[in-house]
Amino acid sequence: MPQISKGGKFIFGWSVINNDLSVQSPTKAIEEYAICSEGKIILISGSRATGGFSVSKKELLKPSIFRNLFQEFPELDACNTSEGELYPYKGRRFAWLEIGAVGKITLTENLLRGLELQKGGRLLSIRSSNIAFTMGRRGRLINQANDYPEEIEIF
């Protein structure tokens, strides 16, 4: 897993938004965050600087600063709403998606528009915190990854 700048964040690789809206998470991110263990993920809209989204799961979010999210939106906790429906909370937007055993998710057209993403777009998978990894689409880290002299794995 490369660290693309001295003292900077580690990255897991690139993921591509395929024409069928599927996105494969990098193997190391899947393992480190045990992201497939619940069969569903919680997708969190990205920051203004990086865009994209972060990937987490309820087990990681419930003891975090987002712990009240599921009290405010019990339907999100139960995943009994439309897959990919965005809920605003603390300046971010949250949605649930199913995740396959190999770490593949399928975005919805609503998510694509809401997160300003495009089919064929690349997302840089970044170790960002102990509760989520980021799939960023713009900003300084993405520029550094594009200029990185070594190969960064594509998923």
C-alpha atoms as a printed R data frame, in Angstrom:
    type eleno elety resid chain resno       x       y       z
1   ATOM     1    CA   MET     A     1   0.000   0.000   0.000
2   ATOM     2    CA   PRO     A     2   1.737   3.163  -1.134
3   ATOM     3    CA   GLN     A     3   2.131   6.320   0.871
4   ATOM     4    CA   ILE     A     4   2.223   8.788  -1.991
5   ATOM     5    CA   SER     A     5   3.802  11.644  -0.059
6   ATOM     6    CA   LYS     A     6   6.207  11.625   2.863
7   ATOM     7    CA   GLY     A     7   4.154  11.615   6.067
8   ATOM     8    CA   GLY     A     8   0.934  11.529   4.013
9   ATOM     9    CA   LYS     A     9  -2.017   9.199   3.912
10  ATOM    10    CA   PHE     A    10  -1.803   5.644   2.664
11  ATOM    11    CA   ILE     A    11  -3.812   4.682  -0.379
12  ATOM    12    CA   PHE     A    12  -5.290   1.303  -1.284
13  ATOM    13    CA   GLY     A    13  -5.620   1.844  -5.039
14  ATOM    14    CA   TRP     A    14  -7.951   3.152  -7.713
15  ATOM    15    CA   SER     A    15 -11.535   1.967  -8.170
16  ATOM    16    CA   VAL     A    16 -13.511   2.571 -11.351
17  ATOM    17    CA   ILE     A    17 -17.222   3.347 -11.623
18  ATOM    18    CA   ASN     A    18 -18.207   0.810 -14.257
19  ATOM    19    CA   ASN     A    19 -20.987   1.342 -16.816
20  ATOM    20    CA   ASP     A    20 -23.288  -0.867 -14.719
21  ATOM    21    CA   LEU     A    21 -22.528   1.488 -11.751
22  ATOM    22    CA   SER     A    22 -20.580  -1.206  -9.892
23  ATOM    23    CA   VAL     A    23 -17.479  -0.226  -7.936
24  ATOM    24    CA   GLN     A    24 -14.949  -2.721  -6.610
25  ATOM    25    CA   SER     A    25 -13.314  -1.832  -3.304
26  ATOM    26    CA   PRO     A    26  -9.587  -2.563  -3.045
27  ATOM    27    CA   THR     A    27  -8.706  -5.842  -1.336
28  ATOM    28    CA   LYS     A    28  -6.650  -4.252   1.462
29  ATOM    29    CA   ALA     A    29  -9.482  -1.821   2.321
30  ATOM    30    CA   ILE     A    30 -11.970  -4.698   2.430
31  ATOM    31    CA   GLU     A    31  -9.708  -6.593   4.826
32  ATOM    32    CA   GLU     A    32  -8.674  -3.667   7.038
33  ATOM    33    CA   TYR     A    33 -12.225  -2.407   7.603
34  ATOM    34    CA   ALA     A    34 -13.927  -5.856   7.387
35  ATOM    35    CA   ILE     A    35 -16.372  -3.998   5.194
36  ATOM    36    CA   CYS     A    36 -18.233  -7.066   3.884
37  ATOM    37    CA   SER     A    37 -19.043  -8.543   7.305
38  ATOM    38    CA   GLU     A    38 -22.541  -7.027   7.573
39  ATOM    39    CA   GLY     A    39 -23.599  -7.504   3.936
40  ATOM    40    CA   LYS     A    40 -24.413  -3.793   3.787
41  ATOM    41    CA   ILE     A    41 -22.330  -0.643   3.942
42  ATOM    42    CA   ILE     A    42 -23.043   2.900   4.960
43  ATOM    43    CA   LEU     A    43 -21.910   5.330   2.303
44  ATOM    44    CA   ILE     A    44 -21.031   8.852   3.505
45  ATOM    45    CA   SER     A    45 -20.759  11.800   1.142
46  ATOM    46    CA   GLY     A    46 -17.204  13.041   0.762
47  ATOM    47    CA   SER     A    47 -15.699  16.314   1.875
48  ATOM    48    CA   ARG     A    48 -15.852  19.430  -0.288
49  ATOM    49    CA   ALA     A    49 -12.141  19.093  -1.013
50  ATOM    50    CA   THR     A    50 -12.078  15.409  -1.994
51  ATOM    51    CA   GLY     A    51 -15.632  14.685  -3.145
52  ATOM    52    CA   GLY     A    52 -16.648  11.112  -3.774
53  ATOM    53    CA   PHE     A    53 -17.703   9.162  -0.701
54  ATOM    54    CA   SER     A    54 -16.489   7.248   2.323
55  ATOM    55    CA   VAL     A    55 -17.320   3.625   3.043
56  ATOM    56    CA   SER     A    56 -18.153   2.358   6.515
57  ATOM    57    CA   LYS     A    57 -20.519  -0.001   8.291
58  ATOM    58    CA   LYS     A    58 -22.895   0.317  11.218
59  ATOM    59    CA   GLU     A    59 -20.547  -1.487  13.618
60  ATOM    60    CA   LEU     A    60 -17.901   1.193  13.050
61  ATOM    61    CA   LEU     A    61 -20.283   4.164  13.020
62  ATOM    62    CA   LYS     A    62 -22.378   3.397  16.110
63  ATOM    63    CA   PRO     A    63 -19.586   4.159  18.653
64  ATOM    64    CA   SER     A    64 -18.354   7.188  16.643
65  ATOM    65    CA   ILE     A    65 -19.347  10.843  16.401
66  ATOM    66    CA   PHE     A    66 -22.132   9.634  14.086
67  ATOM    67    CA   ARG     A    67 -23.706   7.415  16.760
68  ATOM    68    CA   ASN     A    68 -26.955   9.407  16.834
69  ATOM    69    CA   LEU     A    69 -27.437   9.039  13.063
70  ATOM    70    CA   PHE     A    70 -29.270   5.766  13.543
71  ATOM    71    CA   GLN     A    71 -31.502   7.174  16.290
72  ATOM    72    CA   GLU     A    72 -32.468  10.096  14.075
73  ATOM    73    CA   PHE     A    73 -32.982   7.831  11.057
74  ATOM    74    CA   PRO     A    74 -34.043   4.374  12.339
75  ATOM    75    CA   GLU     A    75 -35.038   3.456   8.786
76  ATOM    76    CA   LEU     A    76 -31.372   3.839   7.794
77  ATOM    77    CA   ASP     A    77 -30.364   1.597  10.698
78  ATOM    78    CA   ALA     A    78 -32.877  -1.028   9.569
79  ATOM    79    CA   CYS     A    79 -31.988  -0.556   5.877
80  ATOM    80    CA   ASN     A    80 -35.702  -0.694   5.082
81  ATOM    81    CA   THR     A    81 -35.746   2.274   2.702
82  ATOM    82    CA   SER     A    82 -34.668   2.487  -0.905
83  ATOM    83    CA   GLU     A    83 -31.086   1.448  -1.389
84  ATOM    84    CA   GLY     A    84 -28.958   4.540  -2.065
85  ATOM    85    CA   GLU     A    85 -31.451   7.046  -0.622
86  ATOM    86    CA   LEU     A    86 -29.439   9.927   0.880
87  ATOM    87    CA   TYR     A    87 -30.093  11.213   4.426
88  ATOM    88    CA   PRO     A    88 -28.573  14.541   5.596
89  ATOM    89    CA   TYR     A    89 -26.795  14.485   8.963
90  ATOM    90    CA   LYS     A    90 -24.050  16.706  10.445
91  ATOM    91    CA   GLY     A    91 -23.167  18.300   7.121
92  ATOM    92    CA   ARG     A    92 -22.835  14.984   5.283
93  ATOM    93    CA   ARG     A    93 -25.258  12.677   3.510
94  ATOM    94    CA   PHE     A    94 -25.620   8.989   4.325
95  ATOM    95    CA   ALA     A    95 -27.062   6.022   2.435
96  ATOM    96    CA   TRP     A    96 -26.970   2.257   2.688
97  ATOM    97    CA   LEU     A    97 -25.968  -0.154  -0.072
98  ATOM    98    CA   GLU     A    98 -25.594  -3.894  -0.278
99  ATOM    99    CA   ILE     A    99 -22.037  -5.136  -0.627
100 ATOM   100    CA   GLY     A   100 -21.051  -8.475  -2.090
101 ATOM   101    CA   ALA     A   101 -18.671 -10.917  -0.432
102 ATOM   102    CA   VAL     A   102 -15.868  -9.694  -2.716
103 ATOM   103    CA   GLY     A   103 -16.402  -6.010  -1.849
104 ATOM   104    CA   LYS     A   104 -18.366  -4.866  -4.869
105 ATOM   105    CA   ILE     A   105 -21.109  -2.271  -4.495
106 ATOM   106    CA   THR     A   106 -23.513  -0.934  -7.080
107 ATOM   107    CA   LEU     A   107 -24.297   2.761  -6.958
108 ATOM   108    CA   THR     A   108 -27.715   4.070  -7.937
109 ATOM   109    CA   GLU     A   109 -28.374   6.770 -10.528
110 ATOM   110    CA   ASN     A   110 -29.558   8.955  -7.610
111 ATOM   111    CA   LEU     A   111 -26.204   8.515  -5.837
112 ATOM   112    CA   LEU     A   112 -24.301   9.195  -9.029
113 ATOM   113    CA   ARG     A   113 -26.096  12.535  -9.436
114 ATOM   114    CA   GLY     A   114 -26.138  13.394  -5.718
115 ATOM   115    CA   LEU     A   115 -22.398  12.784  -5.323
116 ATOM   116    CA   GLU     A   116 -21.484  14.326  -8.689
117 ATOM   117    CA   LEU     A   117 -19.911  11.134 -10.002
118 ATOM   118    CA   GLN     A   118 -19.730   9.752 -13.537
119 ATOM   119    CA   LYS     A   119 -19.646   6.352 -15.156
120 ATOM   120    CA   GLY     A   120 -16.046   5.561 -16.041
121 ATOM   121    CA   GLY     A   121 -14.744   7.879 -13.316
122 ATOM   122    CA   ARG     A   122 -11.877   6.809 -11.115
123 ATOM   123    CA   LEU     A   123 -11.951   7.027  -7.323
124 ATOM   124    CA   LEU     A   124  -8.828   6.922  -5.180
125 ATOM   125    CA   SER     A   125  -9.261   4.687  -2.155
126 ATOM   126    CA   ILE     A   126  -7.608   6.379   0.826
127 ATOM   127    CA   ARG     A   127  -7.107   5.230   4.418
128 ATOM   128    CA   SER     A   128  -8.819   8.147   6.122
129 ATOM   129    CA   SER     A   129  -9.858   7.156   9.661
130 ATOM   130    CA   ASN     A   130 -10.578   4.209  11.904
131 ATOM   131    CA   ILE     A   131 -14.267   4.286  10.927
132 ATOM   132    CA   ALA     A   132 -14.156   4.624   7.132
133 ATOM   133    CA   PHE     A   133 -12.019   4.697   4.032
134 ATOM   134    CA   THR     A   134 -12.519   7.364   1.401
135 ATOM   135    CA   MET     A   135 -13.159   6.931  -2.305
136 ATOM   136    CA   GLY     A   136 -12.067  10.408  -3.421
137 ATOM   137    CA   ARG     A   137 -12.466  11.941  -6.855
138 ATOM   138    CA   ARG     A   138 -10.616  15.279  -6.729
139 ATOM   139    CA   GLY     A   139  -8.100  17.310  -4.777
140 ATOM   140    CA   ARG     A   140  -4.481  17.248  -3.719
141 ATOM   141    CA   LEU     A   141  -4.216  13.492  -3.006
142 ATOM   142    CA   ILE     A   142  -5.779  12.583  -6.330
143 ATOM   143    CA   ASN     A   143  -3.333  14.915  -8.116
144 ATOM   144    CA   GLN     A   144  -0.419  13.333  -6.218
145 ATOM   145    CA   ALA     A   145  -1.660   9.841  -7.122
146 ATOM   146    CA   ASN     A   146  -1.932  10.817 -10.793
147 ATOM   147    CA   ASP     A   147   1.703  12.021 -10.670
148 ATOM   148    CA   TYR     A   148   2.984   9.085  -8.576
149 ATOM   149    CA   PRO     A   149   5.863   7.425 -10.478
150 ATOM   150    CA   GLU     A   150   5.015   3.869  -9.400
151 ATOM   151    CA   GLU     A   151   2.006   1.855 -10.450
152 ATOM   152    CA   ILE     A   152  -1.105   2.150  -8.300
153 ATOM   153    CA   GLU     A   153  -3.344  -0.906  -8.538
154 ATOM   154    CA   ILE     A   154  -6.722  -0.486 -10.257
155 ATOM   155    CA   PHE     A   155  -9.738  -2.466  -9.058
